[in-house]
Amino acid sequence: MFGSAADESGNNHHGELHNVTFLEDREGNPERGAHFNGKSYISLPNLKNNNQKGSYTFVVIFKPDIIPNEPAEWPSFKVIGTTNGAPGIYYRKNMRINFEGWNGKIGMKVFGIKTAPGTYFHVVGVADVEKNHTLIYVNGVKKGSKNWEENAVALAARRFWNSKVLIGIHNPRDNMQPEALVGVIDEVRIYDRALSSDEIYKIYEK
């Protein structure tokens, strides 16, 4: 994160910090990793796509510090996603990292890996409209995928492109179940297309 929520891609999608502090990143660089305390988050401006329903990809390097323990049926941390629930990256109470969400008609979930807190993971969630499937990669390796019926991914993508992206939380206005991360996020990338397996592995290797 380089100690800020500035967009390093040059597209000027700068984030706004909400009670986020910075500490050592995964490589030991001081004040570069964004620390989330269960109330903090980063909000992004509305992203734009030519047709507002194209594929998208999330890339996140993060470390949960604890297991989610909100008073909910399925406690979770929302690492990155939209305010309207389009598929995003979650860390669940069962210690599983998922790419999951809602397209307005059905729930959509692909399972990643199960892992205890305290370790950094490179996680990629892909919503591929053309192939009508969603995928999750962990540390450069595909861990889950699912082909969906009809236009399920297109509907999910439309929700994504018509909502704000939040990092580290689902709903900051919900005091009981904000799904707010306790942990560190070291890097975030958002692409307006479906990355290939080769592209994802190359990013992971950097």
C-alpha positions, -999 to 999 in steps of 0.1 A, spaced: 0 0 0 31 23 2 17 40 33 -14 55 16 -45 47 -5 -31 64 -36 -37 47 -69 -3 37 -82 -17 27 -116 -21 62 -129 -59 59 -132 -66 83 -103 -89 59 -84 -75 71 -51 -90 57 -20 -101 75 11 -88 63 45 -111 58 74 -92 51 106 -66 30 88 -31 31 102 1 18 86 28 -6 99 54 -29 86 44 -47 54 52 -84 46 87 -75 36 95 -55 67 92 -21 52 80 4 78 46 21 75 36 5 43 10 -22 53 -25 -9 59 -38 -21 93 -75 -26 99 -88 -27 135 -123 -40 130 -137 -5 124 -114 10 98 -118 7 60 -108 23 27 -135 35 3 -129 39 -35 -147 62 -59 -171 46 -84 -151 27 -109 -160 29 -146 -162 4 -174 -172 10 -210 -203 -12 -209 -207 -13 -170 -211 -51 -171 -177 -64 -181 -155 -89 -163 -134 -79 -133 -106 -92 -111 -96 -85 -75 -60 -91 -64 -53 -87 -27 -23 -95 -4 -36 -97 32 -31 -112 66 -60 -118 90 -49 -113 126 -78 -131 143 -107 -154 134 -139 -135 126 -161 -135 157 -191 -111 150 -224 -121 166 -238 -134 133 -248 -168 118 -217 -168 95 -192 -143 109 -167 -131 83 -142 -104 73 -149 -88 39 -114 -81 25 -126 -63 -6 -160 -60 -24 -189 -37 -31 -216 -22 -10 -243 -41 -29 -228 -76 -24 -213 -84 -58 -187 -112 -55 -158 -102 -34 -131 -118 -12 -140 -130 23 -123 -146 52 -148 -167 71 -151 -180 107 -143 -215 94 -109 -199 84 -117 -203 47 -109 -177 21 -137 -174 -5 -147 -154 -35 -184 -150 -30 -214 -127 -33 -248 -121 -48 -258 -112 -83 -293 -100 -75 -309 -134 -80 -286 -161 -66 -257 -165 -42 -224 -172 -59 -195 -188 -41 -162 -205 -49 -140 -218 -21 -103 -211 -17 -83 -226 11 -87 -230 49 -60 -212 69 -53 -200 104 -47 -163 110 -13 -147 111 0 -155 75 0 -133 44 -18 -147 14 -20 -135 -22 -56 -140 -32 -72 -133 -66 -109 -134 -74 -120 -135 -110 -155 -128 -124 -153 -138 -161 -184 -127 -180 -174 -142 -213 -169 -177 -199 -196 -173 -173 -175 -185 -144 -159 -173 -112 -125 -184 -99 -103 -180 -69 -65 -183 -68 -43 -184 -37 -6 -178 -39 -7 -181 -77 -26 -214 -78 -62 -219 -88 -81 -233 -58 -117 -230 -68 -139 -224 -98 -175 -227 -109 -194 -224 -142 -227 -207 -138 -260 -209 -157 -273 -184 -181 -260 -148 -175 -252 -152 -138 -217 -136 -140 -229 -108 -162 -255 -99 -136 -229 -100 -109 -205 -78 -129 -233 -53 -135 -237 -50 -98 -200 -45 -94 -197 -17 -119 -227 1 -104 -215 2 -68 -187 15 -46 -158 -7 -37 -149 -9 0 -116 -24 13 -116 -41 47 -153 -39 55 -188 -47 41 -210 -21 57 -195 6 79 -229 17 90 -238 -16 106 -225 -16 141 -234 -52 148 -223 -70 116 -200 -47 96 -178 -77 85 -148 -55 92 -113 -69 89 -89 -72 118 -56 -76 100 -32 -61 74 -36 -55 37 -4 -51 18 -15 -47 -18 -47 -42 -37 -53 -43 -75 -85 -42 -95 -87 -50 -132 -115 -43 -156 -111 -78 -172 -106 -114 -163 -69 -121 -157 -56 -154 -171 -38 -180 -150 -5 -170 -164 -10 -134 -157 -20 -142 -121 11 -163 -115 34 -136 -129 18 -110 -105 22 -135 -76 59 -140 -85 68 -103 -84 
